């Protein structure tokens, strides 16, 4: 598959970061981490859930929201209290997906499938001129980073199926 790839993600606890770093290892995509301007205390889960349920947007550190030079984007997002997190909402509100193919990896602590979260992200991407390619949700935890073995096989299978694996002849990451 031609084109240059970029992984963009936000991670509060570290689970989305772990998933997206593993994705980077097998895709070879460049990586940019979305950062909030506010300091969100790690233990304040009720407040984070409240902010998410209310649809709040987070102030973000400056970044290239046009993702210049990239045509394939792998977005790492998370669900807080059943909704996409405020930092990802903010990124989606500011990002220019024109002409870009976008795949989405959503982490969540609730093991129930939540297709509406992927649908929300798809709508935002398409409204900004992007092409939503596929999405996956992976179950993690709220209070600790899950071990790589918990999500690695499912993530690898999804990346292969979407032809995002850097070396398709190898089953091992680069």
URRARA-V825300 format. One record per residue. RES is the residue in three letters. PHI is phi as a letter, one per 20 degrees, with the letter a starting at -180 (NA if undefined). D_LAST is the distance of its C-alpha to the last C-alpha in Angstrom with 2 decimals. Layout:
res=<RES/RES>
phi=<PHI/PHI>
d_last=<D_LAST/D_LAST>
This chain:
res=<UNK/UNK/UNK/UNK/UNK/UNK/UNK/UNK/UNK/UNK/UNK/UNK/UNK/UNK/UNK/UNK/UNK/UNK/UNK/UNK/UNK/UNK/UNK/UNK/UNK/UNK/UNK/UNK/UNK/UNK/UNK/UNK/UNK/UNK/UNK/UNK/UNK/UNK/UNK/UNK/UNK/UNK/UNK/UNK/UNK/UNK/UNK/UNK/UNK/UNK/UNK/UNK/UNK/UNK/UNK/UNK/UNK/UNK/UNK/UNK/UNK/UNK/UNK/UNK/UNK/UNK/UNK/UNK/UNK/UNK/UNK/UNK/UNK/UNK/UNK/UNK/UNK/UNK/UNK/UNK/UNK/UNK/UNK/UNK/UNK/UNK/UNK/UNK/UNK/UNK/UNK/UNK/UNK/UNK/UNK/UNK/UNK/UNK/UNK/UNK/UNK/UNK/UNK/UNK/UNK/UNK/UNK/UNK/UNK/UNK/UNK/UNK/UNK/UNK/UNK/UNK/UNK/UNK/UNK/UNK/UNK/UNK/UNK/UNK/UNK/UNK/UNK/UNK/UNK/UNK/UNK/UNK/UNK/UNK/UNK/UNK/UNK/UNK/UNK/UNK/UNK/UNK/UNK/UNK/UNK/UNK/UNK/UNK/UNK/UNK/UNK/UNK/UNK/UNK/UNK/UNK/UNK/UNK/UNK/UNK/UNK/UNK/UNK/UNK/UNK/UNK/UNK/UNK/UNK/UNK/UNK/UNK/UNK/UNK>
phi=<NA/e/o/e/d/c/e/c/b/c/b/e/e/p/f/f/f/f/f/f/f/f/f/f/f/e/e/m/f/f/c/c/e/f/c/f/f/e/e/e/f/g/e/e/f/g/f/f/f/f/g/f/f/f/m/f/d/e/f/d/f/g/b/e/f/e/l/g/n/c/c/c/c/d/d/d/c/c/d/c/l/n/c/f/f/g/f/f/g/f/f/f/f/d/f/d/e/g/m/d/e/c/d/c/d/d/d/b/e/e/f/f/f/c/f/f/f/f/f/f/f/g/g/f/f/f/f/d/n/e/d/f/e/a/b/c/d/c/e/c/c/e/d/b/e/f/f/g/f/f/c/g/f/f/f/g/g/f/f/f/g/e/l/d/f/f/c/f/e/d/e/d/f/f>
d_last=<16.72/18.03/18.34/16.72/15.36/16.39/16.06/19.52/20.63/23.43/23.35/26.53/25.98/22.21/21.13/20.06/18.16/16.29/15.52/14.52/12.30/10.37/10.56/9.38/6.12/5.61/8.01/7.71/11.42/13.80/15.47/19.22/21.02/24.49/27.06/30.61/33.51/35.22/34.54/34.03/34.93/32.39/35.19/37.03/35.66/39.02/39.12/35.57/36.52/39.79/38.21/35.85/38.69/40.83/38.21/38.18/36.03/34.54/34.99/31.61/30.65/30.66/27.58/26.93/27.99/27.89/24.15/25.11/22.79/20.65/21.42/18.83/19.08/17.49/20.25/20.13/23.72/25.81/29.13/31.94/35.17/34.25/33.49/30.70/30.70/32.79/30.01/28.22/31.67/32.25/29.00/29.83/33.35/32.30/29.24/29.74/27.69/29.65/27.82/24.52/22.66/21.95/20.15/21.25/20.01/23.07/23.37/26.79/28.66/31.09/29.87/32.07/30.43/31.46/31.06/33.30/30.68/28.27/31.39/32.37/29.06/29.23/32.78/31.93/29.12/31.39/34.34/32.43/31.69/28.15/27.02/25.85/23.31/22.69/22.66/21.80/23.44/22.07/24.57/24.19/27.11/29.38/29.87/26.66/22.89/21.92/19.60/16.01/17.22/19.81/17.74/14.20/15.29/17.36/14.88/12.19/15.17/16.41/13.34/13.28/17.05/16.99/14.71/12.39/9.17/7.34/7.45/10.54/11.19/8.52/9.31/6.47/3.80/0.00>
